[in-house]
């Protein structure tokens, strides 16, 4: 057993702070948020090794205790997920209202994205975000679409960094990823966005691979898979089980509609095709080179599967460094 990490009192006291983190794993059924938050935790722990962290839910309305912790914190971070929208009242992906927002003003975004392609934000949304988000610190957003939305709201303190789950994927890492088809494939599906193209996706994979494994990123993905005929090799629905498969000796690609399962596969060095079902994958495909095939172009999947292609994922390292450096200067 490794010895516990200890610090000399003087060194520890210099860096001690309390920070709050909106944790999108809390009371949420999407294991993709576990992938995002693992990366958020990794980078925050490197930036604030001596900080005492308070974990806060993001979907439930914030109570007095949560607001007290937020106001006591040196920094408050919101990591990952598509929590922003043009109508915060209609799409409550963050437990905020204007009364709560007026008590904050110190939240810093860390790779947060915008929900779907939408029109201009409502005046109420503008007021909530203006009161909630820190006006003195740089915010990190997932893609250029979110960047443009916030800039039009008057936030000039925004950087497009991609999702934190991508920050350590380098072009050098991508050169080691196979360019030709593996023997087996890991499939992911999205229950809340079913489409006739999913049948084509499954049929192509069954034709071209010896075994089709299925990882269930959200519990209802199983029901959608059953409607498509079932019969898959099931990977236990946990991040640990996904990692065991991706880091095994098995020859395996990853193809499917779940964005962050695809990101995890790329990080593990697996040839990956993400079927883009909404703005998240499509925008990050344009911004950082994720291997995204838009769903409306699913007819090209067979050609991609049987052919050769190289991954060229390139996160915006200058923007990532600039966002981090504001906490280390």
C-alpha positions in Angstrom: 0.0 0.0 0.0 1.3 3.4 -0.9 2.1 5.9 1.9 -0.4 8.8 2.2 0.7 12.1 0.6 1.6 14.6 3.3 2.7 18.3 3.1 4.8 20.5 5.3 2.5 22.9 7.2 4.0 26.1 5.7 3.7 24.8 2.1 0.2 23.6 2.7 -0.9 26.8 4.3 0.2 28.9 1.3 -2.0 27.0 -1.1 -5.0 26.2 1.1 -8.4 27.4 -0.3 -11.9 26.3 -0.4 -13.4 25.8 -3.9 -16.9 24.7 -4.9 -17.6 22.5 -7.9 -20.9 21.8 -9.6 -20.7 18.0 -10.0 -22.7 16.8 -12.9 -22.5 13.2 -11.7 -24.8 13.9 -8.8 -28.4 12.7 -9.4 -27.8 12.2 -13.1 -28.2 9.1 -15.2 -25.7 9.8 -17.9 -22.3 8.1 -17.4 -20.9 10.5 -20.0 -20.9 13.1 -17.1 -18.7 10.8 -15.1 -16.1 10.9 -18.0 -16.3 14.7 -18.1 -16.1 15.1 -14.3 -13.2 12.8 -14.0 -11.3 15.1 -16.3 -12.5 18.2 -14.5 -11.3 16.7 -11.2 -8.0 15.8 -12.7 -7.3 19.3 -13.9 -8.7 21.1 -10.8 -6.6 18.9 -8.5 -3.5 19.8 -10.5 -4.3 23.5 -10.2 -5.4 23.5 -6.6 -3.7 20.5 -4.9 -4.3 21.9 -1.4 -7.9 23.1 -1.9 -10.8 21.7 0.1 -13.5 20.9 -2.5 -17.3 21.3 -1.9 -19.3 19.3 -4.4 -22.7 20.7 -5.4 -25.5 19.3 -7.5 -26.3 21.0 -10.7 -29.8 20.0 -11.6 -31.6 20.6 -8.3 -32.4 24.1 -7.1 -29.7 25.5 -4.9 -30.5 25.9 -1.2 -29.2 28.3 1.4 -26.3 25.9 2.4 -25.1 25.6 -1.2 -25.2 29.3 -1.7 -23.3 29.9 1.5 -20.5 27.5 0.3 -20.4 29.2 -3.1 -20.0 32.6 -1.5 -17.3 31.3 0.9 -15.3 29.7 -1.9 -12.2 31.3 -3.5 -13.5 29.9 -6.8 -16.7 28.1 -8.0 -16.5 25.9 -11.1 -19.1 24.4 -13.3 -17.5 21.6 -15.3 -18.6 20.2 -18.6 -22.1 19.2 -19.9 -24.5 21.2 -22.1 -26.0 23.2 -19.3 -26.5 26.5 -21.0 -29.5 27.3 -23.1 -31.4 30.2 -24.7 -34.3 29.7 -22.3 -33.2 28.8 -18.8 -36.8 28.7 -17.6 -38.0 26.2 -20.2 -34.9 24.0 -20.2 -33.7 23.7 -16.6 -30.4 22.0 -17.0 -28.9 24.0 -14.2 -30.8 24.6 -10.9 -30.8 28.4 -11.1 -33.4 31.1 -11.1 -32.9 34.9 -11.0 -33.3 35.1 -7.2 -30.5 32.5 -6.7 -28.4 34.1 -9.4 -28.4 37.5 -7.7 -26.7 35.8 -4.7 -23.8 34.4 -6.7 -21.7 36.2 -9.3 -18.6 34.0 -8.9 -19.2 30.9 -11.1 -16.5 30.0 -13.6 -17.3 27.8 -16.6 -15.0 24.9 -17.4 -15.8 23.3 -20.8 -19.6 24.0 -20.6 -21.6 23.8 -23.7 -24.9 25.1 -25.1 -28.0 22.8 -25.4 -28.9 22.3 -29.0 -29.0 24.9 -31.8 -31.3 27.7 -30.6 -32.3 31.3 -31.2 -31.3 34.3 -29.1 -31.4 34.0 -25.3 -34.4 35.4 -23.5 -34.0 38.5 -21.4 -34.5 36.3 -18.3 -31.7 34.0 -19.4 -29.4 37.0 -20.0 -30.2 38.3 -16.5 -29.5 34.9 -14.9 -26.2 34.4 -16.6 -25.1 38.0 -16.1 -25.7 37.6 -12.3 -24.2 34.1 -12.0 -21.0 34.1 -14.1 -17.8 35.7 -12.9 -17.1 38.9 -14.9 -13.4 39.0 -13.9 -12.2 35.5 -14.7 -12.0 33.8 -18.1 -14.6 31.2 -18.8 -13.8 28.0 -20.7 -16.5 26.7 -23.1 -16.8 23.5 -25.1 -17.2 24.8 -28.6 -17.3 27.9 -30.9 -21.1 27.8 -30.9 -21.2 28.3 -27.1 -18.4 30.9 -27.4 -20.4 33.0 -29.9 -23.6 32.7 -27.8 -21.8 34.1 -24.7 -20.0 36.8 -26.6 -23.3 38.1 -28.0 -24.6 38.2 -24.4 -21.7 40.6 -23.6 -19.2 38.2 -22.1 -15.8 39.1 -23.6 -14.0 36.9 -21.0 -14.6 33.6 -22.8 -12.1 31.0 -24.3 -13.0 28.1 -26.6 -11.1 25.2 -25.0 -13.1 22.1 -26.0 -14.3 19.7 -23.3 -11.8 19.0 -20.4 -12.0 15.3 -21.3 -10.0 16.2 -24.5 -7.4 18.4 -23.0 -4.7 15.8 -22.8 -5.3 14.2 -26.2 -2.5 15.3 -28.4 -1.7 14.9 -32.1 1.2 12.6 -31.1 -1.3 10.4 -29.2 -3.5 10.2 -32.3 -0.6 9.0 -34.5 -0.5 5.8 -32.5 -4.2 5.0 -33.0 -4.8 2.2 -35.6 -6.0 3.4 -39.0 -7.5 0.1 -40.2 -10.6 -1.8 -39.0 -10.3 -3.9 -35.8 -11.8 -7.4 -35.4 -14.5 -6.3 -32.9 -16.5 -3.1 -32.2 -17.9 -1.2 -29.2 -21.4 0.2 -30.0 -23.1 3.1 -28.2 -26.7 4.3 -28.7 -28.7 7.3 -27.5 -32.1 6.4 -26.3 -33.4 10.0 -26.2 -32.5 10.6 -29.9 -33.7 7.5 -31.8 -33.6 7.6 -35.5 -34.1 5.2 -38.5 -30.3 5.6 -39.1 -29.6 3.6 -36.0 -30.8 0.5 -37.8 -28.4 1.1 -40.5 -25.6 1.7 -38.0 -26.3 -1.6 -36.2 -26.5 -3.6 -39.5 -23.2 -2.2 -40.8 -21.4 -3.1 -37.6 -22.9 -6.6 -37.6 -21.7 -7.2 -41.2 -18.2 -5.9 -40.6 -17.2 -7.1 -37.1 -16.9 -10.4 -35.4 -18.5 -9.2 -32.2 -20.5 -6.2 -31.4 -20.2 -5.0 -27.8 -22.7 -2.6 -26.3 -22.0 -0.1 -23.5 -25.0 1.5 -21.9 -24.1 5.1 -21.1 -27.7 5.9 -20.0 -30.1 3.2 -18.5 -32.7 3.6 -21.3 -30.1 3.0 -24.0 -30.8 -0.7 -23.3 -34.4 -0.4 -24.3 -33.4 1.3 -27.5 -30.9 -1.4 -28.3 -33.6 -4.1 -27.6 -35.8 -2.4 -30.2 -33.0 -2.7 -32.7 -32.8 -6.5 -32.3 -30.6 -7.0 -29.2 -28.2 -9.8 -29.2 -25.2 -7.7 -28.4 -22.3 -8.6 -26.0 -23.1 -6.4 -23.0 -20.4 -4.4 -21.3 -21.4 -3.7 -17.7 -22.8 -0.2 -17.4 -20.0 1.4 -15.5 -17.0 3.5 -16.4 -14.7 0.9 -14.9 -16.1 -1.8 -17.1 -15.7 0.4 -20.2 -12.1 1.1 -19.3 -11.3 -2.6 -18.8 -12.6 -3.3 -22.3 -10.9 -0.3 -24.0 -7.6 -1.1 -22.3 -7.8 -4.9 -22.9 -5.8 -6.9 -25.5 -8.9 -7.2 -27.6 -8.8 -5.8 -31.1 -11.7 -3.3 -31.0 -13.0 -0.1 -32.6 -15.6 2.2 -31.1 -18.5 3.4 -33.2 -21.7 5.0 -32.0 -23.8 8.0 -31.1 -22.5 8.6 -27.5 -20.0 11.5 -27.7 -18.0 10.9 -24.5 -17.8 7.2 -24.9 -16.1 8.0 -28.1 -13.8 10.5 -26.4 -12.9 7.8 -23.8 -12.1 5.4 -26.6 -9.8 7.9 -28.4 -8.0 8.5 -25.1 -7.5 4.7 -24.8 -6.0 4.6 -28.3 -8.9 3.1 -30.1 -10.1 3.8 -33.7 -13.3 5.7 -33.2 -16.2 7.1 -35.2 -18.8 9.3 -33.4 -22.1 9.5 -35.1 -23.2 13.2 -34.5 -26.8 13.4 -33.3 -26.7 17.0 -32.0 -24.7 20.1 -31.8 -22.2 18.8 -29.2 -20.4 16.3 -31.3 -20.9 18.3 -34.5 -19.4 21.5 -33.1 -16.5 19.7 -31.4 -15.9 17.9 -34.7 -15.4 21.2 -36.4 -13.4 22.8 -33.6 -11.0 20.2 -32.4 -11.1 17.5 -35.2 -13.1 14.8 -33.4 -14.0 12.0 -35.9 -17.6 12.8 -36.2 -19.9 11.5 -39.0 -23.2 13.6 -39.1 -26.2 11.3 -38.7 -27.6 12.5 -42.0 -24.5 11.2 -43.7 -24.9 7.7 -42.2 -24.7 6.2 -45.7 -21.0 6.8 -45.6 -20.4 4.7 -42.6 -19.7 1.4 -44.4 -17.0 3.2 -46.5 -15.4 4.6 -43.4 -15.5 1.3 -41.5 -13.9 -0.7 -44.2 -11.4 2.0 -45.3 -8.4 3.6 -43.7 -8.5 6.9 -41.8 -6.3 8.6 -39.3 -7.5 10.5 -36.3 -6.3 14.1 -36.0 -7.8 15.4 -32.8 -6.1 18.7 -31.7 -7.5 20.6 -28.7 -6.8 24.3 -28.6 -3.8 24.1 -26.3 -3.1 27.9 -26.2 -6.6 28.6 -25.0 -6.5 25.8 -22.4 -3.2 27.1 -21.1 -4.5 30.6 -20.9 -7.6 29.5 -18.9 -5.4 27.5 -16.5 -2.8 30.3 -16.1 -5.2 32.8 -14.6 -5.2 30.6 -11.4 -1.4 30.2 -11.3 -0.2 33.7 -12.0 
